[in-house]
Amino acid sequence: MSASGSEPQGEAFVEHEERETAMPYDKGGVPIYVAVLWVGFIVAYVTVMALLALPDLRAWLKQP
């Protein structure tokens, strides 16, 4: 890489607020399959914790 290749070509960039910067993005959001996977994971997690942890917790709390 040469020193002359790293210098900007043409006019230097000057930042200003004259007009709105165009952002080429859509409205965004989460794809439906990702949302369904997350909801399924959360439901499965809560179900497994309820089936596995609650009986042990109840037995632990009943100890005199």
mmJSON file of the N, C-alpha and C atoms, coordinates in Angstrom:
{"data_MODEL":{"atom_site":{
"group_PDB":["ATOM","ATOM","ATOM","ATOM","ATOM","ATOM","ATOM","ATOM","ATOM","ATOM","ATOM","ATOM","ATOM","ATOM","ATOM","ATOM","ATOM","ATOM","ATOM","ATOM","ATOM","ATOM","ATOM","ATOM","ATOM","ATOM","ATOM","ATOM","ATOM","ATOM","ATOM","ATOM","ATOM","ATOM","ATOM","ATOM","ATOM","ATOM","ATOM","ATOM","ATOM","ATOM","ATOM","ATOM","ATOM","ATOM","ATOM","ATOM","ATOM","ATOM","ATOM","ATOM","ATOM","ATOM","ATOM","ATOM","ATOM","ATOM","ATOM","ATOM","ATOM","ATOM","ATOM","ATOM","ATOM","ATOM","ATOM","ATOM","ATOM","ATOM","ATOM","ATOM","ATOM","ATOM","ATOM","ATOM","ATOM","ATOM","ATOM","ATOM","ATOM","ATOM","ATOM","ATOM","ATOM","ATOM","ATOM","ATOM","ATOM","ATOM","ATOM","ATOM","ATOM","ATOM","ATOM","ATOM","ATOM","ATOM","ATOM","ATOM","ATOM","ATOM","ATOM","ATOM","ATOM","ATOM","ATOM","ATOM","ATOM","ATOM","ATOM","ATOM","ATOM","ATOM","ATOM","ATOM","ATOM","ATOM","ATOM","ATOM","ATOM","ATOM","ATOM","ATOM","ATOM","ATOM","ATOM","ATOM","ATOM","ATOM","ATOM","ATOM","ATOM","ATOM","ATOM","ATOM","ATOM","ATOM","ATOM","ATOM","ATOM","ATOM","ATOM","ATOM","ATOM","ATOM","ATOM","ATOM","ATOM","ATOM","ATOM","ATOM","ATOM","ATOM","ATOM","ATOM","ATOM","ATOM","ATOM","ATOM","ATOM","ATOM","ATOM","ATOM","ATOM","ATOM","ATOM","ATOM","ATOM","ATOM","ATOM","ATOM","ATOM","ATOM","ATOM","ATOM","ATOM","ATOM","ATOM","ATOM","ATOM","ATOM","ATOM","ATOM","ATOM","ATOM","ATOM","ATOM","ATOM","ATOM","ATOM","ATOM"],
"id":[1,2,3,4,5,6,7,8,9,10,11,12,13,14,15,16,17,18,19,20,21,22,23,24,25,26,27,28,29,30,31,32,33,34,35,36,37,38,39,40,41,42,43,44,45,46,47,48,49,50,51,52,53,54,55,56,57,58,59,60,61,62,63,64,65,66,67,68,69,70,71,72,73,74,75,76,77,78,79,80,81,82,83,84,85,86,87,88,89,90,91,92,93,94,95,96,97,98,99,100,101,102,103,104,105,106,107,108,109,110,111,112,113,114,115,116,117,118,119,120,121,122,123,124,125,126,127,128,129,130,131,132,133,134,135,136,137,138,139,140,141,142,143,144,145,146,147,148,149,150,151,152,153,154,155,156,157,158,159,160,161,162,163,164,165,166,167,168,169,170,171,172,173,174,175,176,177,178,179,180,181,182,183,184,185,186,187,188,189,190,191,192],
"type_symbol":["N","C","C","N","C","C","N","C","C","N","C","C","N","C","C","N","C","C","N","C","C","N","C","C","N","C","C","N","C","C","N","C","C","N","C","C","N","C","C","N","C","C","N","C","C","N","C","C","N","C","C","N","C","C","N","C","C","N","C","C","N","C","C","N","C","C","N","C","C","N","C","C","N","C","C","N","C","C","N","C","C","N","C","C","N","C","C","N","C","C","N","C","C","N","C","C","N","C","C","N","C","C","N","C","C","N","C","C","N","C","C","N","C","C","N","C","C","N","C","C","N","C","C","N","C","C","N","C","C","N","C","C","N","C","C","N","C","C","N","C","C","N","C","C","N","C","C","N","C","C","N","C","C","N","C","C","N","C","C","N","C","C","N","C","C","N","C","C","N","C","C","N","C","C","N","C","C","N","C","C","N","C","C","N","C","C","N","C","C","N","C","C"],
"label_atom_id":["N","CA","C","N","CA","C","N","CA","C","N","CA","C","N","CA","C","N","CA","C","N","CA","C","N","CA","C","N","CA","C","N","CA","C","N","CA","C","N","CA","C","N","CA","C","N","CA","C","N","CA","C","N","CA","C","N","CA","C","N","CA","C","N","CA","C","N","CA","C","N","CA","C","N","CA","C","N","CA","C","N","CA","C","N","CA","C","N","CA","C","N","CA","C","N","CA","C","N","CA","C","N","CA","C","N","CA","C","N","CA","C","N","CA","C","N","CA","C","N","CA","C","N","CA","C","N","CA","C","N","CA","C","N","CA","C","N","CA","C","N","CA","C","N","CA","C","N","CA","C","N","CA","C","N","CA","C","N","CA","C","N","CA","C","N","CA","C","N","CA","C","N","CA","C","N","CA","C","N","CA","C","N","CA","C","N","CA","C","N","CA","C","N","CA","C","N","CA","C","N","CA","C","N","CA","C","N","CA","C","N","CA","C","N","CA","C","N","CA","C","N","CA","C"],
"label_alt_id":[null,null,null,null,null,null,null,null,null,null,null,null,null,null,null,null,null,null,null,null,null,null,null,null,null,null,null,null,null,null,null,null,null,null,null,null,null,null,null,null,null,null,null,null,null,null,null,null,null,null,null,null,null,null,null,null,null,null,null,null,null,null,null,null,null,null,null,null,null,null,null,null,null,null,null,null,null,null,null,null,null,null,null,null,null,null,null,null,null,null,null,null,null,null,null,null,null,null,null,null,null,null,null,null,null,null,null,null,null,null,null,null,null,null,null,null,null,null,null,null,null,null,null,null,null,null,null,null,null,null,null,null,null,null,null,null,null,null,null,null,null,null,null,null,null,null,null,null,null,null,null,null,null,null,null,null,null,null,null,null,null,null,null,null,null,null,null,null,null,null,null,null,null,null,null,null,null,null,null,null,null,null,null,null,null,null,null,null,null,null,null,null],
"label_comp_id":["MET","MET","MET","SER","SER","SER","ALA","ALA","ALA","SER","SER","SER","GLY","GLY","GLY","SER","SER","SER","GLU","GLU","GLU","PRO","PRO","PRO","GLN","GLN","GLN","GLY","GLY","GLY","GLU","GLU","GLU","ALA","ALA","ALA","PHE","PHE","PHE","VAL","VAL","VAL","GLU","GLU","GLU","HIS","HIS","HIS","GLU","GLU","GLU","GLU","GLU","GLU","ARG","ARG","ARG","GLU","GLU","GLU","THR","THR","THR","ALA","ALA","ALA","MET","MET","MET","PRO","PRO","PRO","TYR","TYR","TYR","ASP","ASP","ASP","LYS","LYS","LYS","GLY","GLY","GLY","GLY","GLY","GLY","VAL","VAL","VAL","PRO","PRO","PRO","ILE","ILE","ILE","TYR","TYR","TYR","VAL","VAL","VAL","ALA","ALA","ALA","VAL","VAL","VAL","LEU","LEU","LEU","TRP","TRP","TRP","VAL","VAL","VAL","GLY","GLY","GLY","PHE","PHE","PHE","ILE","ILE","ILE","VAL","VAL","VAL","ALA","ALA","ALA","TYR","TYR","TYR","VAL","VAL","VAL","THR","THR","THR","VAL","VAL","VAL","MET","MET","MET","ALA","ALA","ALA","LEU","LEU","LEU","LEU","LEU","LEU","ALA","ALA","ALA","LEU","LEU","LEU","PRO","PRO","PRO","ASP","ASP","ASP","LEU","LEU","LEU","ARG","ARG","ARG","ALA","ALA","ALA","TRP","TRP","TRP","LEU","LEU","LEU","LYS","LYS","LYS","GLN","GLN","GLN","PRO","PRO","PRO"],
"label_asym_id":["A","A","A","A","A","A","A","A","A","A","A","A","A","A","A","A","A","A","A","A","A","A","A","A","A","A","A","A","A","A","A","A","A","A","A","A","A","A","A","A","A","A","A","A","A","A","A","A","A","A","A","A","A","A","A","A","A","A","A","A","A","A","A","A","A","A","A","A","A","A","A","A","A","A","A","A","A","A","A","A","A","A","A","A","A","A","A","A","A","A","A","A","A","A","A","A","A","A","A","A","A","A","A","A","A","A","A","A","A","A","A","A","A","A","A","A","A","A","A","A","A","A","A","A","A","A","A","A","A","A","A","A","A","A","A","A","A","A","A","A","A","A","A","A","A","A","A","A","A","A","A","A","A","A","A","A","A","A","A","A","A","A","A","A","A","A","A","A","A","A","A","A","A","A","A","A","A","A","A","A","A","A","A","A","A","A","A","A","A","A","A","A"],
"label_entity_id":["1","1","1","1","1","1","1","1","1","1","1","1","1","1","1","1","1","1","1","1","1","1","1","1","1","1","1","1","1","1","1","1","1","1","1","1","1","1","1","1","1","1","1","1","1","1","1","1","1","1","1","1","1","1","1","1","1","1","1","1","1","1","1","1","1","1","1","1","1","1","1","1","1","1","1","1","1","1","1","1","1","1","1","1","1","1","1","1","1","1","1","1","1","1","1","1","1","1","1","1","1","1","1","1","1","1","1","1","1","1","1","1","1","1","1","1","1","1","1","1","1","1","1","1","1","1","1","1","1","1","1","1","1","1","1","1","1","1","1","1","1","1","1","1","1","1","1","1","1","1","1","1","1","1","1","1","1","1","1","1","1","1","1","1","1","1","1","1","1","1","1","1","1","1","1","1","1","1","1","1","1","1","1","1","1","1","1","1","1","1","1","1"],
"label_seq_id":[1,1,1,2,2,2,3,3,3,4,4,4,5,5,5,6,6,6,7,7,7,8,8,8,9,9,9,10,10,10,11,11,11,12,12,12,13,13,13,14,14,14,15,15,15,16,16,16,17,17,17,18,18,18,19,19,19,20,20,20,21,21,21,22,22,22,23,23,23,24,24,24,25,25,25,26,26,26,27,27,27,28,28,28,29,29,29,30,30,30,31,31,31,32,32,32,33,33,33,34,34,34,35,35,35,36,36,36,37,37,37,38,38,38,39,39,39,40,40,40,41,41,41,42,42,42,43,43,43,44,44,44,45,45,45,46,46,46,47,47,47,48,48,48,49,49,49,50,50,50,51,51,51,52,52,52,53,53,53,54,54,54,55,55,55,56,56,56,57,57,57,58,58,58,59,59,59,60,60,60,61,61,61,62,62,62,63,63,63,64,64,64],
"pdbx_PDB_ins_code":[null,null,null,null,null,null,null,null,null,null,null,null,null,null,null,null,null,null,null,null,null,null,null,null,null,null,null,null,null,null,null,null,null,null,null,null,null,null,null,null,null,null,null,null,null,null,null,null,null,null,null,null,null,null,null,null,null,null,null,null,null,null,null,null,null,null,null,null,null,null,null,null,null,null,null,null,null,null,null,null,null,null,null,null,null,null,null,null,null,null,null,null,null,null,null,null,null,null,null,null,null,null,null,null,null,null,null,null,null,null,null,null,null,null,null,null,null,null,null,null,null,null,null,null,null,null,null,null,null,null,null,null,null,null,null,null,null,null,null,null,null,null,null,null,null,null,null,null,null,null,null,null,null,null,null,null,null,null,null,null,null,null,null,null,null,null,null,null,null,null,null,null,null,null,null,null,null,null,null,null,null,null,null,null,null,null,null,null,null,null,null,null],
"Cartn_x":[0.849,0.0,0.895,0.589,1.391,0.733,1.519,1.005,0.042,0.263,-0.62,-1.987,-2.072,-3.337,-4.259,-3.731,-4.563,-5.183,-4.827,-5.393,-6.745,-7.709,-9.038,-8.976,-9.832,-9.91,-11.075,-10.902,-11.973,-12.112,-13.335,-13.586,-13.646,-13.257,-13.326,-14.778,-15.143,-16.501,-16.723,-17.832,-18.198,-19.579,-19.656,-20.931,-21.79,-23.09,-24.004,-25.419,-26.326,-27.692,-28.712,-28.362,-29.28,-30.437,-30.2,-31.271,-31.181,-32.279,-32.358,-31.518,-30.837,-30.054,-30.986,-30.941,-31.797,-31.241,-32.099,-31.72,-32.431,-31.697,-32.337,-32.798,-33.463,-33.938,-35.458,-35.972,-37.414,-37.905,-39.118,-39.665,-39.039,-38.316,-37.649,-38.584,-38.303,-39.133,-38.437,-39.128,-38.586,-39.366,-38.685,-39.412,-40.305,-41.439,-42.428,-41.855,-41.002,-40.459,-39.513,-38.835,-37.971,-38.827,-39.899,-40.792,-41.441,-41.854,-42.465,-41.45,-40.214,-39.178,-38.927,-38.866,-38.641,-39.797,-41.02,-42.176,-42.193,-41.891,-41.826,-40.756,-39.611,-38.544,-38.957,-39.589,-40.006,-41.069,-42.036,-43.08,-42.468,-41.551,-40.899,-40.076,-39.387,-38.577,-39.447,-40.529,-41.417,-42.05,-42.439,-43.041,-42.062,-40.851,-39.843,-39.5,-39.365,-39.059,-40.21,-41.44,-42.584,-42.643,-42.337,-42.405,-41.229,-40.068,-38.872,-38.533,-38.642,-38.168,-39.225,-40.482,-41.5,-41.693,-41.738,-41.861,-40.684,-39.494,-38.326,-38.393,-38.85,-38.964,-40.009,-41.157,-42.203,-41.703,-40.987,-40.461,-39.427,-38.629,-37.594,-38.239,-39.316,-39.979,-40.757,-41.206,-41.992,-41.126,-39.822,-38.947,-39.082,-39.188,-39.332,-38.058],
"Cartn_y":[-1.174,0.0,1.238,2.131,3.343,4.485,5.472,6.617,7.431,7.473,8.263,7.588,6.268,5.556,5.744,6.194,6.354,7.745,8.645,9.99,10.017,10.779,10.828,11.472,10.986,11.534,12.514,13.637,14.622,15.472,15.996,16.881,16.091,16.74,16.119,16.097,15.095,14.981,16.027,16.753,17.752,17.377,17.183,16.817,18.053,17.944,19.059,18.52,19.382,18.995,19.586,19.767,20.394,19.484,18.19,17.283,15.986,15.264,14.005,12.938,12.149,11.051,9.896,9.41,8.29,6.985,6.262,4.963,3.877,3.065,2.077,0.824,0.993,-0.143,-0.204,-1.408,-1.594,-1.251,-1.61,-1.301,-2.134,-3.179,-3.998,-5.025,-5.422,-6.424,-7.777,-8.746,-10.093,-10.992,-11.836,-12.782,-13.69,-14.094,-14.848,-16.183,-16.832,-18.114,-17.952,-16.827,-16.58,-16.336,-15.584,-15.331,-16.623,-17.489,-18.764,-19.646,-19.663,-20.45,-19.951,-18.632,-18.073,-18.385,-18.24,-18.542,-20.022,-20.882,-22.323,-22.66,-22.018,-22.254,-21.824,-20.672,-20.177,-21.085,-21.524,-22.422,-23.75,-24.291,-25.551,-25.392,-24.297,-24.061,-24.0,-23.232,-23.104,-24.455,-25.219,-26.535,-27.483,-27.544,-28.448,-28.032,-26.747,-26.302,-26.615,-26.493,-26.803,-28.291,-29.131,-30.577,-31.113,-30.542,-31.073,-30.37,-29.07,-28.329,-28.185,-28.01,-27.776,-28.953,-30.21,-31.307,-31.359,-31.121,-31.111,-29.938,-28.807,-27.634,-27.85,-28.441,-28.731,-29.725,-30.773,-31.759,-31.129,-30.212,-29.56,-28.632,-27.955,-27.031,-27.767,-29.005,-29.76,-30.391,-30.358,-30.989,-30.252,-31.009,-30.348,-29.74],
"Cartn_z":[0.0,0.0,0.0,-0.877,-0.973,-0.219,0.113,0.848,-0.004,-1.302,-2.152,-2.321,-2.14,-2.281,-1.096,0.032,1.216,1.331,0.468,0.519,-0.186,0.328,-0.296,-1.671,-2.542,-3.897,-3.955,-4.576,-4.716,-3.467,-3.271,-2.134,-0.83,0.233,1.547,2.024,2.801,3.332,4.408,4.292,5.28,5.815,7.12,7.73,7.913,7.543,7.712,7.893,8.327,8.664,7.693,6.449,5.496,5.115,5.022,4.616,5.415,5.425,6.166,5.477,6.265,5.724,5.413,4.193,3.789,4.355,5.07,5.614,4.81,4.097,3.226,3.965,5.098,5.876,5.788,5.963,6.007,7.407,7.742,9.055,10.153,9.815,10.818,11.402,12.628,13.272,13.274,13.832,13.951,13.005,12.247,11.392,12.243,11.678,12.443,12.925,12.131,12.567,13.76,13.866,15.017,16.259,16.113,17.232,17.714,16.781,17.154,17.88,17.414,18.088,19.503,19.689,21.024,21.962,21.477,22.311,22.658,21.685,21.952,22.975,22.883,23.847,25.251,25.359,26.669,27.283,26.471,26.974,27.405,26.611,26.971,28.25,28.397,29.589,30.84,30.768,31.919,32.25,31.24,31.463,32.129,31.623,32.195,33.619,33.847,35.211,36.155,35.7,36.543,36.855,35.879,36.091,36.89,36.734,37.391,38.709,38.735,39.9,40.991,40.628,41.65,42.603,42.135,43.104,44.08,43.607,44.499,45.474,45.002,45.864,46.943,46.56,47.542,48.582,48.157,49.088,50.008,49.487,50.292,51.334,50.947,51.861,52.954,52.707,53.687,54.77,54.62,55.627,56.962,58.069,59.372,59.868],
"occupancy":[1.0,1.0,1.0,1.0,1.0,1.0,1.0,1.0,1.0,1.0,1.0,1.0,1.0,1.0,1.0,1.0,1.0,1.0,1.0,1.0,1.0,1.0,1.0,1.0,1.0,1.0,1.0,1.0,1.0,1.0,1.0,1.0,1.0,1.0,1.0,1.0,1.0,1.0,1.0,1.0,1.0,1.0,1.0,1.0,1.0,1.0,1.0,1.0,1.0,1.0,1.0,1.0,1.0,1.0,1.0,1.0,1.0,1.0,1.0,1.0,1.0,1.0,1.0,1.0,1.0,1.0,1.0,1.0,1.0,1.0,1.0,1.0,1.0,1.0,1.0,1.0,1.0,1.0,1.0,1.0,1.0,1.0,1.0,1.0,1.0,1.0,1.0,1.0,1.0,1.0,1.0,1.0,1.0,1.0,1.0,1.0,1.0,1.0,1.0,1.0,1.0,1.0,1.0,1.0,1.0,1.0,1.0,1.0,1.0,1.0,1.0,1.0,1.0,1.0,1.0,1.0,1.0,1.0,1.0,1.0,1.0,1.0,1.0,1.0,1.0,1.0,1.0,1.0,1.0,1.0,1.0,1.0,1.0,1.0,1.0,1.0,1.0,1.0,1.0,1.0,1.0,1.0,1.0,1.0,1.0,1.0,1.0,1.0,1.0,1.0,1.0,1.0,1.0,1.0,1.0,1.0,1.0,1.0,1.0,1.0,1.0,1.0,1.0,1.0,1.0,1.0,1.0,1.0,1.0,1.0,1.0,1.0,1.0,1.0,1.0,1.0,1.0,1.0,1.0,1.0,1.0,1.0,1.0,1.0,1.0,1.0,1.0,1.0,1.0,1.0,1.0,1.0],
"B_iso_or_equiv":[0.0,0.0,0.0,0.0,0.0,0.0,0.0,0.0,0.0,0.0,0.0,0.0,0.0,0.0,0.0,0.0,0.0,0.0,0.0,0.0,0.0,0.0,0.0,0.0,0.0,0.0,0.0,0.0,0.0,0.0,0.0,0.0,0.0,0.0,0.0,0.0,0.0,0.0,0.0,0.0,0.0,0.0,0.0,0.0,0.0,0.0,0.0,0.0,0.0,0.0,0.0,0.0,0.0,0.0,0.0,0.0,0.0,0.0,0.0,0.0,0.0,0.0,0.0,0.0,0.0,0.0,0.0,0.0,0.0,0.0,0.0,0.0,0.0,0.0,0.0,0.0,0.0,0.0,0.0,0.0,0.0,0.0,0.0,0.0,0.0,0.0,0.0,0.0,0.0,0.0,0.0,0.0,0.0,0.0,0.0,0.0,0.0,0.0,0.0,0.0,0.0,0.0,0.0,0.0,0.0,0.0,0.0,0.0,0.0,0.0,0.0,0.0,0.0,0.0,0.0,0.0,0.0,0.0,0.0,0.0,0.0,0.0,0.0,0.0,0.0,0.0,0.0,0.0,0.0,0.0,0.0,0.0,0.0,0.0,0.0,0.0,0.0,0.0,0.0,0.0,0.0,0.0,0.0,0.0,0.0,0.0,0.0,0.0,0.0,0.0,0.0,0.0,0.0,0.0,0.0,0.0,0.0,0.0,0.0,0.0,0.0,0.0,0.0,0.0,0.0,0.0,0.0,0.0,0.0,0.0,0.0,0.0,0.0,0.0,0.0,0.0,0.0,0.0,0.0,0.0,0.0,0.0,0.0,0.0,0.0,0.0,0.0,0.0,0.0,0.0,0.0,0.0],
"pdbx_formal_charge":[null,null,null,null,null,null,null,null,null,null,null,null,null,null,null,null,null,null,null,null,null,null,null,null,null,null,null,null,null,null,null,null,null,null,null,null,null,null,null,null,null,null,null,null,null,null,null,null,null,null,null,null,null,null,null,null,null,null,null,null,null,null,null,null,null,null,null,null,null,null,null,null,null,null,null,null,null,null,null,null,null,null,null,null,null,null,null,null,null,null,null,null,null,null,null,null,null,null,null,null,null,null,null,null,null,null,null,null,null,null,null,null,null,null,null,null,null,null,null,null,null,null,null,null,null,null,null,null,null,null,null,null,null,null,null,null,null,null,null,null,null,null,null,null,null,null,null,null,null,null,null,null,null,null,null,null,null,null,null,null,null,null,null,null,null,null,null,null,null,null,null,null,null,null,null,null,null,null,null,null,null,null,null,null,null,null,null,null,null,null,null,null],
"auth_seq_id":[1,1,1,2,2,2,3,3,3,4,4,4,5,5,5,6,6,6,7,7,7,8,8,8,9,9,9,10,10,10,11,11,11,12,12,12,13,13,13,14,14,14,15,15,15,16,16,16,17,17,17,18,18,18,19,19,19,20,20,20,21,21,21,22,22,22,23,23,23,24,24,24,25,25,25,26,26,26,27,27,27,28,28,28,29,29,29,30,30,30,31,31,31,32,32,32,33,33,33,34,34,34,35,35,35,36,36,36,37,37,37,38,38,38,39,39,39,40,40,40,41,41,41,42,42,42,43,43,43,44,44,44,45,45,45,46,46,46,47,47,47,48,48,48,49,49,49,50,50,50,51,51,51,52,52,52,53,53,53,54,54,54,55,55,55,56,56,56,57,57,57,58,58,58,59,59,59,60,60,60,61,61,61,62,62,62,63,63,63,64,64,64],
"auth_comp_id":["MET","MET","MET","SER","SER","SER","ALA","ALA","ALA","SER","SER","SER","GLY","GLY","GLY","SER","SER","SER","GLU","GLU","GLU","PRO","PRO","PRO","GLN","GLN","GLN","GLY","GLY","GLY","GLU","GLU","GLU","ALA","ALA","ALA","PHE","PHE","PHE","VAL","VAL","VAL","GLU","GLU","GLU","HIS","HIS","HIS","GLU","GLU","GLU","GLU","GLU","GLU","ARG","ARG","ARG","GLU","GLU","GLU","THR","THR","THR","ALA","ALA","ALA","MET","MET","MET","PRO","PRO","PRO","TYR","TYR","TYR","ASP","ASP","ASP","LYS","LYS","LYS","GLY","GLY","GLY","GLY","GLY","GLY","VAL","VAL","VAL","PRO","PRO","PRO","ILE","ILE","ILE","TYR","TYR","TYR","VAL","VAL","VAL","ALA","ALA","ALA","VAL","VAL","VAL","LEU","LEU","LEU","TRP","TRP","TRP","VAL","VAL","VAL","GLY","GLY","GLY","PHE","PHE","PHE","ILE","ILE","ILE","VAL","VAL","VAL","ALA","ALA","ALA","TYR","TYR","TYR","VAL","VAL","VAL","THR","THR","THR","VAL","VAL","VAL","MET","MET","MET","ALA","ALA","ALA","LEU","LEU","LEU","LEU","LEU","LEU","ALA","ALA","ALA","LEU","LEU","LEU","PRO","PRO","PRO","ASP","ASP","ASP","LEU","LEU","LEU","ARG","ARG","ARG","ALA","ALA","ALA","TRP","TRP","TRP","LEU","LEU","LEU","LYS","LYS","LYS","GLN","GLN","GLN","PRO","PRO","PRO"],
"auth_asym_id":["A","A","A","A","A","A","A","A","A","A","A","A","A","A","A","A","A","A","A","A","A","A","A","A","A","A","A","A","A","A","A","A","A","A","A","A","A","A","A","A","A","A","A","A","A","A","A","A","A","A","A","A","A","A","A","A","A","A","A","A","A","A","A","A","A","A","A","A","A","A","A","A","A","A","A","A","A","A","A","A","A","A","A","A","A","A","A","A","A","A","A","A","A","A","A","A","A","A","A","A","A","A","A","A","A","A","A","A","A","A","A","A","A","A","A","A","A","A","A","A","A","A","A","A","A","A","A","A","A","A","A","A","A","A","A","A","A","A","A","A","A","A","A","A","A","A","A","A","A","A","A","A","A","A","A","A","A","A","A","A","A","A","A","A","A","A","A","A","A","A","A","A","A","A","A","A","A","A","A","A","A","A","A","A","A","A","A","A","A","A","A","A"],
"auth_atom_id":["N","CA","C","N","CA","C","N","CA","C","N","CA","C","N","CA","C","N","CA","C","N","CA","C","N","CA","C","N","CA","C","N","CA","C","N","CA","C","N","CA","C","N","CA","C","N","CA","C","N","CA","C","N","CA","C","N","CA","C","N","CA","C","N","CA","C","N","CA","C","N","CA","C","N","CA","C","N","CA","C","N","CA","C","N","CA","C","N","CA","C","N","CA","C","N","CA","C","N","CA","C","N","CA","C","N","CA","C","N","CA","C","N","CA","C","N","CA","C","N","CA","C","N","CA","C","N","CA","C","N","CA","C","N","CA","C","N","CA","C","N","CA","C","N","CA","C","N","CA","C","N","CA","C","N","CA","C","N","CA","C","N","CA","C","N","CA","C","N","CA","C","N","CA","C","N","CA","C","N","CA","C","N","CA","C","N","CA","C","N","CA","C","N","CA","C","N","CA","C","N","CA","C","N","CA","C","N","CA","C","N","CA","C","N","CA","C","N","CA","C","N","CA","C"],
"pdbx_PDB_model_num":[1,1,1,1,1,1,1,1,1,1,1,1,1,1,1,1,1,1,1,1,1,1,1,1,1,1,1,1,1,1,1,1,1,1,1,1,1,1,1,1,1,1,1,1,1,1,1,1,1,1,1,1,1,1,1,1,1,1,1,1,1,1,1,1,1,1,1,1,1,1,1,1,1,1,1,1,1,1,1,1,1,1,1,1,1,1,1,1,1,1,1,1,1,1,1,1,1,1,1,1,1,1,1,1,1,1,1,1,1,1,1,1,1,1,1,1,1,1,1,1,1,1,1,1,1,1,1,1,1,1,1,1,1,1,1,1,1,1,1,1,1,1,1,1,1,1,1,1,1,1,1,1,1,1,1,1,1,1,1,1,1,1,1,1,1,1,1,1,1,1,1,1,1,1,1,1,1,1,1,1,1,1,1,1,1,1,1,1,1,1,1,1]
}}}
